[in-house]
Amino acid sequence: MTSRALPPGLAVPAGAALAVGGVAVASLLLLAAGDAAGWLPHGARPATWSVAAWASLFLAGWTLMTGAMMLPSSLPFLKAVERVGGGVASAVAGCAFTVVWIAVGALQWIVLWAAGDLLAGLVPAAAERLAGASLIAAAFYQVSPLAKACRRACARPFAILAQHWRGGSSRLRDAARAGLHYGASCVGCCVPMIAVMFVVGMHQLAWLLVLALLMVLLKHAVWGARLVMPVACALGAAGVAIGGGWWAVPLQTLRELCRA
């Protein structure tokens, strides 16, 4: 029996799903070998684990979670690149998009590692205040001009592609540039969701599914504008409730940071 190539419309989603699945397998292997209570490199970690090993664990989990969250809302962009440049160009754009998110994860890990001693000295009540302040800041960012511009860019992937596309022999370079631009726009669009991930941790599957659905809706040209204010109000209310002690949530990730 001869094998058949996937239809063009399914090639990009299938490739992206395989990539996310590969990262998922790697992440599960890493998590099985260590303490998966939190996704930051502080707290009770085996003495035999090096900083590089914990950095790899963090980035593997980060790439898995952000990939799963971003994949549904990024398919229109990847399909647009495939339409004008073919499957290879779409793969290059997808890799560039992923590189942006890995760079954000690496920067976040470095900052949190450098602040580890300060965070380890926090008491649990301070962890709640930190979580509340993070969500309140995310609520203000949600209604900022920068967030609006990023959402508009993410909702119009053809505009980003047209800005960078020259075609011909430079199509792969053009695809990479478009992927980097689209990735940066998505990061700017997803700052509030990153704050939520920081509070609840990246190992909560239910939160992951909710955030993935929310990102699809926020990037939609019609629904995104309608959800901006409700999401901002929800983030702000949750931040005040958690920070003020009126809502007790399992801040497993932040409490892991506070363990001496």
Secondary structure as the mmCIF struct_conf table of DSSP 4:
data_model
#
loop_
_struct_conf.conf_type_id
_struct_conf.id
_struct_conf.beg_label_comp_id
_struct_conf.beg_label_asym_id
_struct_conf.beg_label_seq_id
_struct_conf.end_label_comp_id
_struct_conf.end_label_asym_id
_struct_conf.end_label_seq_id
HELX_LH_PP_P HELX_LH_PP_P1 ALA A 5 PRO A 7
HELX_RH_AL_P HELX_RH_AL_P1 PRO A 8 ALA A 33
BEND BEND1 GLY A 34 GLY A 34
BEND BEND2 ALA A 37 ALA A 37
BEND BEND3 TRP A 39 PRO A 41
BEND BEND4 GLY A 43 ALA A 44
TURN_TY1_P TURN_TY1_P1 ALA A 47 THR A 48
HELX_RH_AL_P HELX_RH_AL_P2 VAL A 51 GLY A 85
HELX_RH_AL_P HELX_RH_AL_P3 GLY A 87 ALA A 114
TURN_TY1_P TURN_TY1_P2 ALA A 115 ALA A 115
HELX_RH_AL_P HELX_RH_AL_P4 GLY A 116 ALA A 120
TURN_TY1_P TURN_TY1_P3 GLY A 121 GLY A 121
HELX_RH_AL_P HELX_RH_AL_P5 PRO A 124 GLN A 142
TURN_TY1_P TURN_TY1_P4 VAL A 143 VAL A 143
BEND BEND5 SER A 144 SER A 144
HELX_RH_AL_P HELX_RH_AL_P6 PRO A 145 ALA A 155
HELX_RH_AL_P HELX_RH_AL_P7 PRO A 157 HIS A 164
HELX_RH_3T_P HELX_RH_3T_P1 GLY A 168 SER A 170
HELX_RH_AL_P HELX_RH_AL_P8 ARG A 171 CYS A 189
TURN_TY1_P TURN_TY1_P5 CYS A 190 CYS A 190
HELX_RH_AL_P HELX_RH_AL_P9 VAL A 191 VAL A 200
TURN_TY1_P TURN_TY1_P6 MET A 202 HIS A 203
HELX_RH_AL_P HELX_RH_AL_P10 LEU A 205 LEU A 218
TURN_TY1_P TURN_TY1_P7 LYS A 219 LYS A 219
BEND BEND6 HIS A 220 HIS A 220
TURN_TY1_P TURN_TY1_P8 ALA A 221 VAL A 222
HELX_RH_AL_P HELX_RH_AL_P11 TRP A 223 GLY A 243
TURN_TY1_P TURN_TY1_P9 GLY A 244 GLY A 245
BEND BEND7 TRP A 246 TRP A 247
HELX_RH_AL_P HELX_RH_AL_P12 GLN A 252 LEU A 257
TURN_TY1_P TURN_TY1_P10 CYS A 258 CYS A 258
#
